[in-house]
Amino acid sequence: MKIEKIIAMTAVTASLAAWANVAGARELSFAIGHPPVSNLVKSAEEAAIGFNEATGGEMTLKVYPLTLLSMAETSGGLREGLADVGTVMTPYFPNEFPHTNLIVESSMALNGFGEDVADLQAGAFAAAVTEFLMTKCPECVQEFAAQNQVFTGGSGTPPYVLNCTKPISTMDELKGARLRIGGANWARWSEAIGAIPVTMSGNEMLEALSQGVLDCIILSTADVYNFGMGGAVTHITKGAPGGAYFASVSNINQDSWNELSEEQRSQFLKAMAKASSLASWRYQSGSVELEAKAKQDGVTFLEATDEVKATTLEFVKSDRAFMIDYFAKEYGVERGEEMLTEFEALLTKWVDLMREADSAEQYEALFWNEVYSNIDVSQYGVR
């Protein structure tokens, strides 16, 4: 055989092999019901780049912000396989995720850690919830599995505040005020201080605020701008109600998880440690800059009165017992007291850890070393 033919055949074989690799590549769709400017989207996109590089393109991630599934549609969409990965807001689905929501709804316990925790709570709460759900709550793992999902991490926010169209900072001003809430704990707080809680999707907030349907939105300042509501908010009241929101950033469809090799699962978890920690860091570190921008835009910042703060702390204490009883009666959560006690210990641990972290890289290292690196990918989420 002539050398030219050998070279030609080798080239053809190499080309076919390369084509086969490309043809066999699998792209995982990642649905996030936030706009492209969102901290969640930006962080997921960076994590996707790392995952794609780590897998050599054999299994890739592509982020679809706002277009593929809305926040209200994501859990069902993941269950039905309309997306491979998605950001799930579990408070939207109380019947499906009761054990998870018991923990998520306890976020106002952060109010009892002191005012300095406001500067680090996004990472502390996100990491504590993530560690608890993945390692200490088999019931949580099971309720995700019942929705054909595997939980792989989440992000937290700075303190939730009152973003309003008028001055509201006293008990009298709060009475009768219509407040959009993003979780049942804030609904209970609203009722406790005499306000009216209003439930609606995050995608509907801007229109409702602009049309006067709402007086305030209980939200982090960062998300006011993530959702383009900066022009509608004229007054922001800090100091109440507090607490953090937790988003399950990267739930993955069970069948898609099963497709991944153990090495790819490890690479996926590494990427999601980055997505979760980076989103939390951006929420936290960006809050100061966003507040400065809001002031430049003419937004007036107020502080909740001492009466409002004291009433809020009393509410937090009483709400713990209420949650344990309520979740037991309504959803059959049997270990409420045990779960909250164990979670509170984790939260204390993570508050202490985050006091020493002052960069995105340090957040990511803590998330990976303390939680993700300890997950057995041959067992976790496998069924």
Secondary structure as UniProt FT lines:
FT   HELIX           3..23
FT   STRAND          26..32
FT   TURN            36..37
FT   HELIX           39..54
FT   TURN            55..57
FT   STRAND          59..65
FT   TURN            71..73
FT   HELIX           74..79
FT   TURN            80..81
FT   STRAND          85..88
FT   HELIX           90..92
FT   TURN            94..96
FT   HELIX           98..104
FT   TURN            105..106
FT   HELIX           107..113
FT   HELIX           115..119
FT   HELIX           121..135
FT   HELIX           138..146
FT   TURN            147..148
FT   STRAND          149..150
FT   STRAND          155..156
FT   STRAND          161..164
FT   HELIX           171..174
FT   TURN            175..176
FT   STRAND          178..181
FT   HELIX           184..192
FT   TURN            193..194
FT   STRAND          196..199
FT   HELIX           202..204
FT   HELIX           205..210
FT   TURN            211..212
FT   STRAND          216..219
FT   HELIX           221..226
FT   TURN            227..228
FT   TURN            230..232
FT   STRAND          235..238
FT   STRAND          246..253
FT   HELIX           254..259
FT   HELIX           262..296
FT   TURN            297..298
FT   STRAND          300..303
FT   HELIX           306..331
FT   HELIX           336..354
FT   TURN            355..356
FT   HELIX           360..370
FT   HELIX           372..374
FT   TURN            377..381
//
